[in-house]
Amino acid sequence: MVGLLTQALALVGGTAAGQLWPRVQQPLLRRDTWINLGNALLLYPVRLGLGWLGLFEVKWGVVPMGWLGHPVAQLLFSFVVLDFCRYWLHYAHHRIPFLWSFHRVHHSSETMDATSGLRMHLVDFVQLGLLPVLLFGLIFDTSSFAAWVLPAAMVPGVLFDALEHANLRWEPTRWRRIWHLALNNPLFHSWHHTRDGILCDGNYGNVLLFWDRLFGTDVTGDRPPELMGIDGDQRLENSLLGLQLLRREGGRS
């Protein structure tokens, strides 16, 4: 319930910011917005199931973490490990053709707002949901962690998902340049969604930009790209069912 409330507040805040300081002028509620929200509702039972699995069923961690005694240290460790692994999973989504066939659902929208992070295929959704289960249930023994640590470690990802997709103008003011040194933002992530992704493929980080800079995948330009989405035979039917069935534009499968 806390996670759902956090996501709702992030979506409302990101949407409001995108209306007050828009990157491009667009209606508050567009066809894409309704599809994104509908997709979130469609996948919500899966989210509940993955959450239940992580909280109550998978507690077989093989790497002892009892030495990490202070809750703040536990929180930092959990957040950094999760963000690092999300970077590499996202990298795989783009570089492995089988995974890209599902991940392109997320890239199918040609305009973005705070709800765009909700647009994903079931296969992507399950992978992202299982990642914390794998890390903190199977690999690391987090049974000694404070109860609030793991849920709190996931909050930044939820908040940044709404921020980085928001239709928010991100001009290079002093504080935004400082922010851009370390943290994801609408300018950085807009280049992840450029339609010219074949030539300019990168910016995979979820919260921290450090991974992209460390591994050479930072492709950020001075201004947002003019065109977003996917082109050619990769284009998908822009409907809730069409996206989940990977139905190509024009009704082709």
Order of alpha helices (4+ residues) and beta strands (2+ residues): alpha-alpha-beta-alpha-alpha-alpha-beta-alpha-alpha-alpha-alpha-alpha
